[in-house]
Amino acid sequence: MTSLSAPLYIVTGVLLVAGAAKALRPTATATALRALRVPKPMQATRLLGVAEIALAAAAVALGLPVLWAGVALAYASFTVFIIWALNGNQDVATCGCFGHEDTPPTPGHAAFNAAAAAVAALAVFDPVKLADFDGSALEALLAFVLVIAGIALSIGVLTTLPRTLALARGTAAPAIPTFSIENSPTTSQGRS
């Protein structure tokens, strides 16, 4: 295994999760694809999701340079889409990458996609495959846990962080209804 393995597995894991989200909840991505005038955007979104899952799984399992090139191309395409959306296309309120309606395209998302494309492109010249792991079972478990944590943190940075920052700036409504004591109904038992 090389030092490229962990970041490569993290970005590939993010691709796999995003693919699953598109396949299971295609509406948000389909809305973004409509802005691109993609015909049959719901079907295209599901197909894209399944393709992302297959590409990510095959790249990790087989480690072929052509598959890593596919991962790099996918992320490069996502980078171009996010930059296009950021440059004044008002029709794209969400990128829909993870099946959420309220995940707007951000410069951070474009930067993550560009970095992921670069990491995958490096794997074209230094291929990594899961079978090359030469550590002990404990090391494999630790690596697995760290990669899962990296995937979760990456997805959080791409989804939850932009929503949280929008809430902090006051430019977004909370996604979950809030509870306030001042607004709650009082009962005769609750009064003192």
C-alpha positions as CSV (number, residue, x, y, z in Angstrom):
1,M,0.0,0.0,0.0
2,T,1.1,3.5,-0.7
3,S,0.5,6.8,1.2
4,L,-2.1,7.5,-1.5
5,S,-4.3,4.6,-0.3
6,A,-6.2,6.3,2.5
7,P,-7.1,9.5,0.6
8,L,-8.0,7.5,-2.4
9,Y,-10.3,5.2,-0.5
10,I,-11.9,8.2,1.2
11,V,-12.7,10.0,-2.1
12,T,-13.9,6.7,-3.6
13,G,-16.1,6.1,-0.6
14,V,-17.6,9.5,-1.0
15,L,-18.3,8.7,-4.6
16,L,-20.0,5.5,-3.6
17,V,-22.2,7.1,-1.0
18,A,-23.1,9.9,-3.4
19,G,-24.0,7.3,-6.0
20,A,-26.2,5.5,-3.6
21,A,-27.9,8.7,-2.6
22,K,-28.6,9.6,-6.3
23,A,-30.0,6.1,-7.0
24,L,-32.2,6.1,-3.9
25,R,-33.3,9.8,-3.8
26,P,-32.8,11.2,-7.3
27,T,-35.1,14.3,-7.1
28,A,-32.4,16.8,-6.0
29,T,-29.9,15.8,-8.6
30,A,-32.6,15.5,-11.3
31,T,-33.5,19.1,-10.6
32,A,-29.9,20.1,-11.2
33,L,-29.7,18.1,-14.4
34,R,-32.8,19.9,-15.7
35,A,-30.8,23.1,-15.5
36,L,-28.4,21.3,-17.9
37,R,-31.3,20.3,-20.1
38,V,-30.5,16.6,-19.7
39,P,-33.4,14.6,-21.1
40,K,-35.2,12.4,-18.7
41,P,-33.3,13.7,-15.6
42,M,-34.8,11.2,-13.1
43,Q,-33.7,8.3,-15.2
44,A,-30.4,9.9,-15.9
45,T,-29.8,10.6,-12.2
46,R,-30.5,7.0,-11.2
47,L,-28.2,5.8,-14.0
48,L,-25.5,8.2,-12.8
49,G,-25.9,6.9,-9.3
50,V,-25.6,3.3,-10.3
51,A,-22.6,4.1,-12.5
52,E,-20.9,5.9,-9.6
53,I,-21.4,2.9,-7.3
54,A,-20.1,0.5,-9.9
55,L,-17.1,2.7,-10.7
56,A,-16.1,3.2,-7.1
57,A,-16.5,-0.5,-6.2
58,A,-14.6,-1.7,-9.2
59,A,-11.8,0.9,-8.8
60,V,-11.2,-0.2,-5.2
61,A,-11.5,-3.9,-5.9
62,L,-9.5,-4.1,-9.1
63,G,-7.3,-1.1,-8.9
64,L,-6.9,-0.8,-12.7
65,P,-5.5,2.5,-14.0
66,V,-8.4,2.9,-16.4
67,L,-10.9,2.7,-13.4
68,W,-8.9,5.3,-11.4
69,A,-9.0,7.5,-14.6
70,G,-12.8,7.1,-14.5
71,V,-12.9,8.2,-10.9
72,A,-10.7,11.2,-11.7
73,L,-12.9,12.1,-14.7
74,A,-16.1,11.8,-12.6
75,Y,-14.7,14.2,-10.0
76,A,-13.4,16.6,-12.7
77,S,-16.9,16.6,-14.2
78,F,-18.4,17.4,-10.8
79,T,-15.9,20.2,-10.4
80,V,-16.9,21.7,-13.7
81,F,-20.6,21.5,-12.8
82,I,-20.1,23.1,-9.4
83,I,-18.1,25.9,-10.9
84,W,-20.7,26.4,-13.6
85,A,-23.4,26.5,-11.0
86,L,-21.5,29.0,-8.9
87,N,-20.9,31.3,-11.8
88,G,-24.4,32.8,-11.9
89,N,-26.7,29.9,-12.8
90,Q,-29.7,30.6,-10.6
91,D,-31.5,27.5,-11.7
92,V,-29.2,25.3,-9.6
93,A,-30.1,25.8,-5.9
94,T,-28.7,22.4,-5.0
95,C,-26.1,20.1,-6.5
96,G,-28.1,17.1,-5.2
97,C,-24.9,15.1,-4.8
98,F,-26.1,13.4,-1.6
99,G,-29.9,13.4,-2.2
100,H,-30.5,16.6,-0.2
101,E,-32.6,19.4,-1.5
102,D,-30.8,22.0,0.6
103,T,-27.2,21.4,-0.3
104,P,-26.1,24.4,-2.4
105,P,-23.0,24.3,-4.6
106,T,-20.1,26.0,-2.7
107,P,-16.5,26.9,-3.5
108,G,-15.5,24.3,-0.9
109,H,-17.4,21.6,-2.8
110,A,-15.6,22.6,-6.0
111,A,-12.3,22.4,-4.2
112,F,-13.0,19.0,-2.7
113,N,-14.0,17.7,-6.1
114,A,-10.9,19.1,-7.7
115,A,-8.7,17.6,-5.0
116,A,-10.5,14.2,-5.3
117,A,-9.9,14.3,-9.1
118,A,-6.2,15.0,-8.5
119,V,-5.9,12.1,-6.0
120,A,-7.6,9.7,-8.4
121,A,-5.4,10.9,-11.2
122,L,-2.3,10.1,-9.2
123,A,-3.6,6.5,-8.8
124,V,-3.6,6.2,-12.6
125,F,0.2,6.3,-12.4
126,D,0.5,4.5,-9.0
127,P,-2.5,2.1,-9.0
128,V,-3.9,1.0,-5.6
129,K,-6.1,-2.0,-5.0
130,L,-7.5,-3.4,-1.9
131,A,-5.8,-6.8,-2.3
132,D,-2.4,-5.1,-2.0
133,F,-2.9,-4.4,1.7
134,D,-0.1,-6.2,3.5
135,G,-0.8,-5.3,7.2
136,S,-2.2,-7.3,10.1
137,A,-5.9,-7.8,10.8
138,L,-5.7,-5.1,13.5
139,E,-4.0,-2.7,11.1
140,A,-6.7,-3.5,8.5
141,L,-9.4,-2.8,11.0
142,L,-7.8,0.5,12.1
143,A,-7.4,1.6,8.5
144,F,-11.0,0.7,7.8
145,V,-12.3,2.7,10.7
146,L,-10.1,5.7,9.7
147,V,-11.3,5.6,6.1
148,I,-15.0,5.4,7.2
149,A,-14.4,8.4,9.5
150,G,-12.7,10.2,6.6
151,I,-15.7,9.5,4.4
152,A,-18.2,10.7,7.1
153,L,-16.2,13.9,7.8
154,S,-15.9,14.6,4.0
155,I,-19.7,14.2,3.5
156,G,-20.3,16.4,6.6
157,V,-18.1,19.1,5.2
158,L,-19.9,19.0,1.9
159,T,-23.5,18.8,3.3
160,T,-23.9,19.8,6.9
161,L,-21.3,22.5,7.1
162,P,-22.8,24.7,4.3
163,R,-26.2,24.4,5.9
164,T,-24.8,25.3,9.4
165,L,-22.9,28.3,8.0
166,A,-26.1,29.5,6.2
167,L,-28.0,29.2,9.5
168,A,-25.3,31.1,11.4
169,R,-25.4,33.9,8.7
170,G,-29.2,33.9,8.9
171,T,-29.6,33.1,5.2
172,A,-31.3,29.7,5.7
173,A,-34.2,28.4,7.8
174,P,-33.5,25.5,10.1
175,A,-34.2,22.1,8.5
176,I,-35.7,20.8,11.8
177,P,-38.5,22.6,13.6
178,T,-37.1,24.3,16.7
179,F,-38.6,24.3,20.2
180,S,-38.9,27.5,22.2
181,I,-40.2,27.8,25.7
182,E,-41.6,31.2,25.0
183,N,-43.7,29.9,22.1
184,S,-44.9,26.7,23.8
185,P,-48.5,26.5,25.0
186,T,-48.9,26.7,28.7
187,T,-51.3,24.6,30.7
188,S,-52.9,25.4,34.0
189,Q,-50.5,22.9,35.6
190,G,-47.5,24.5,34.0
191,R,-48.2,28.0,35.5
192,S,-46.7,29.0,38.8
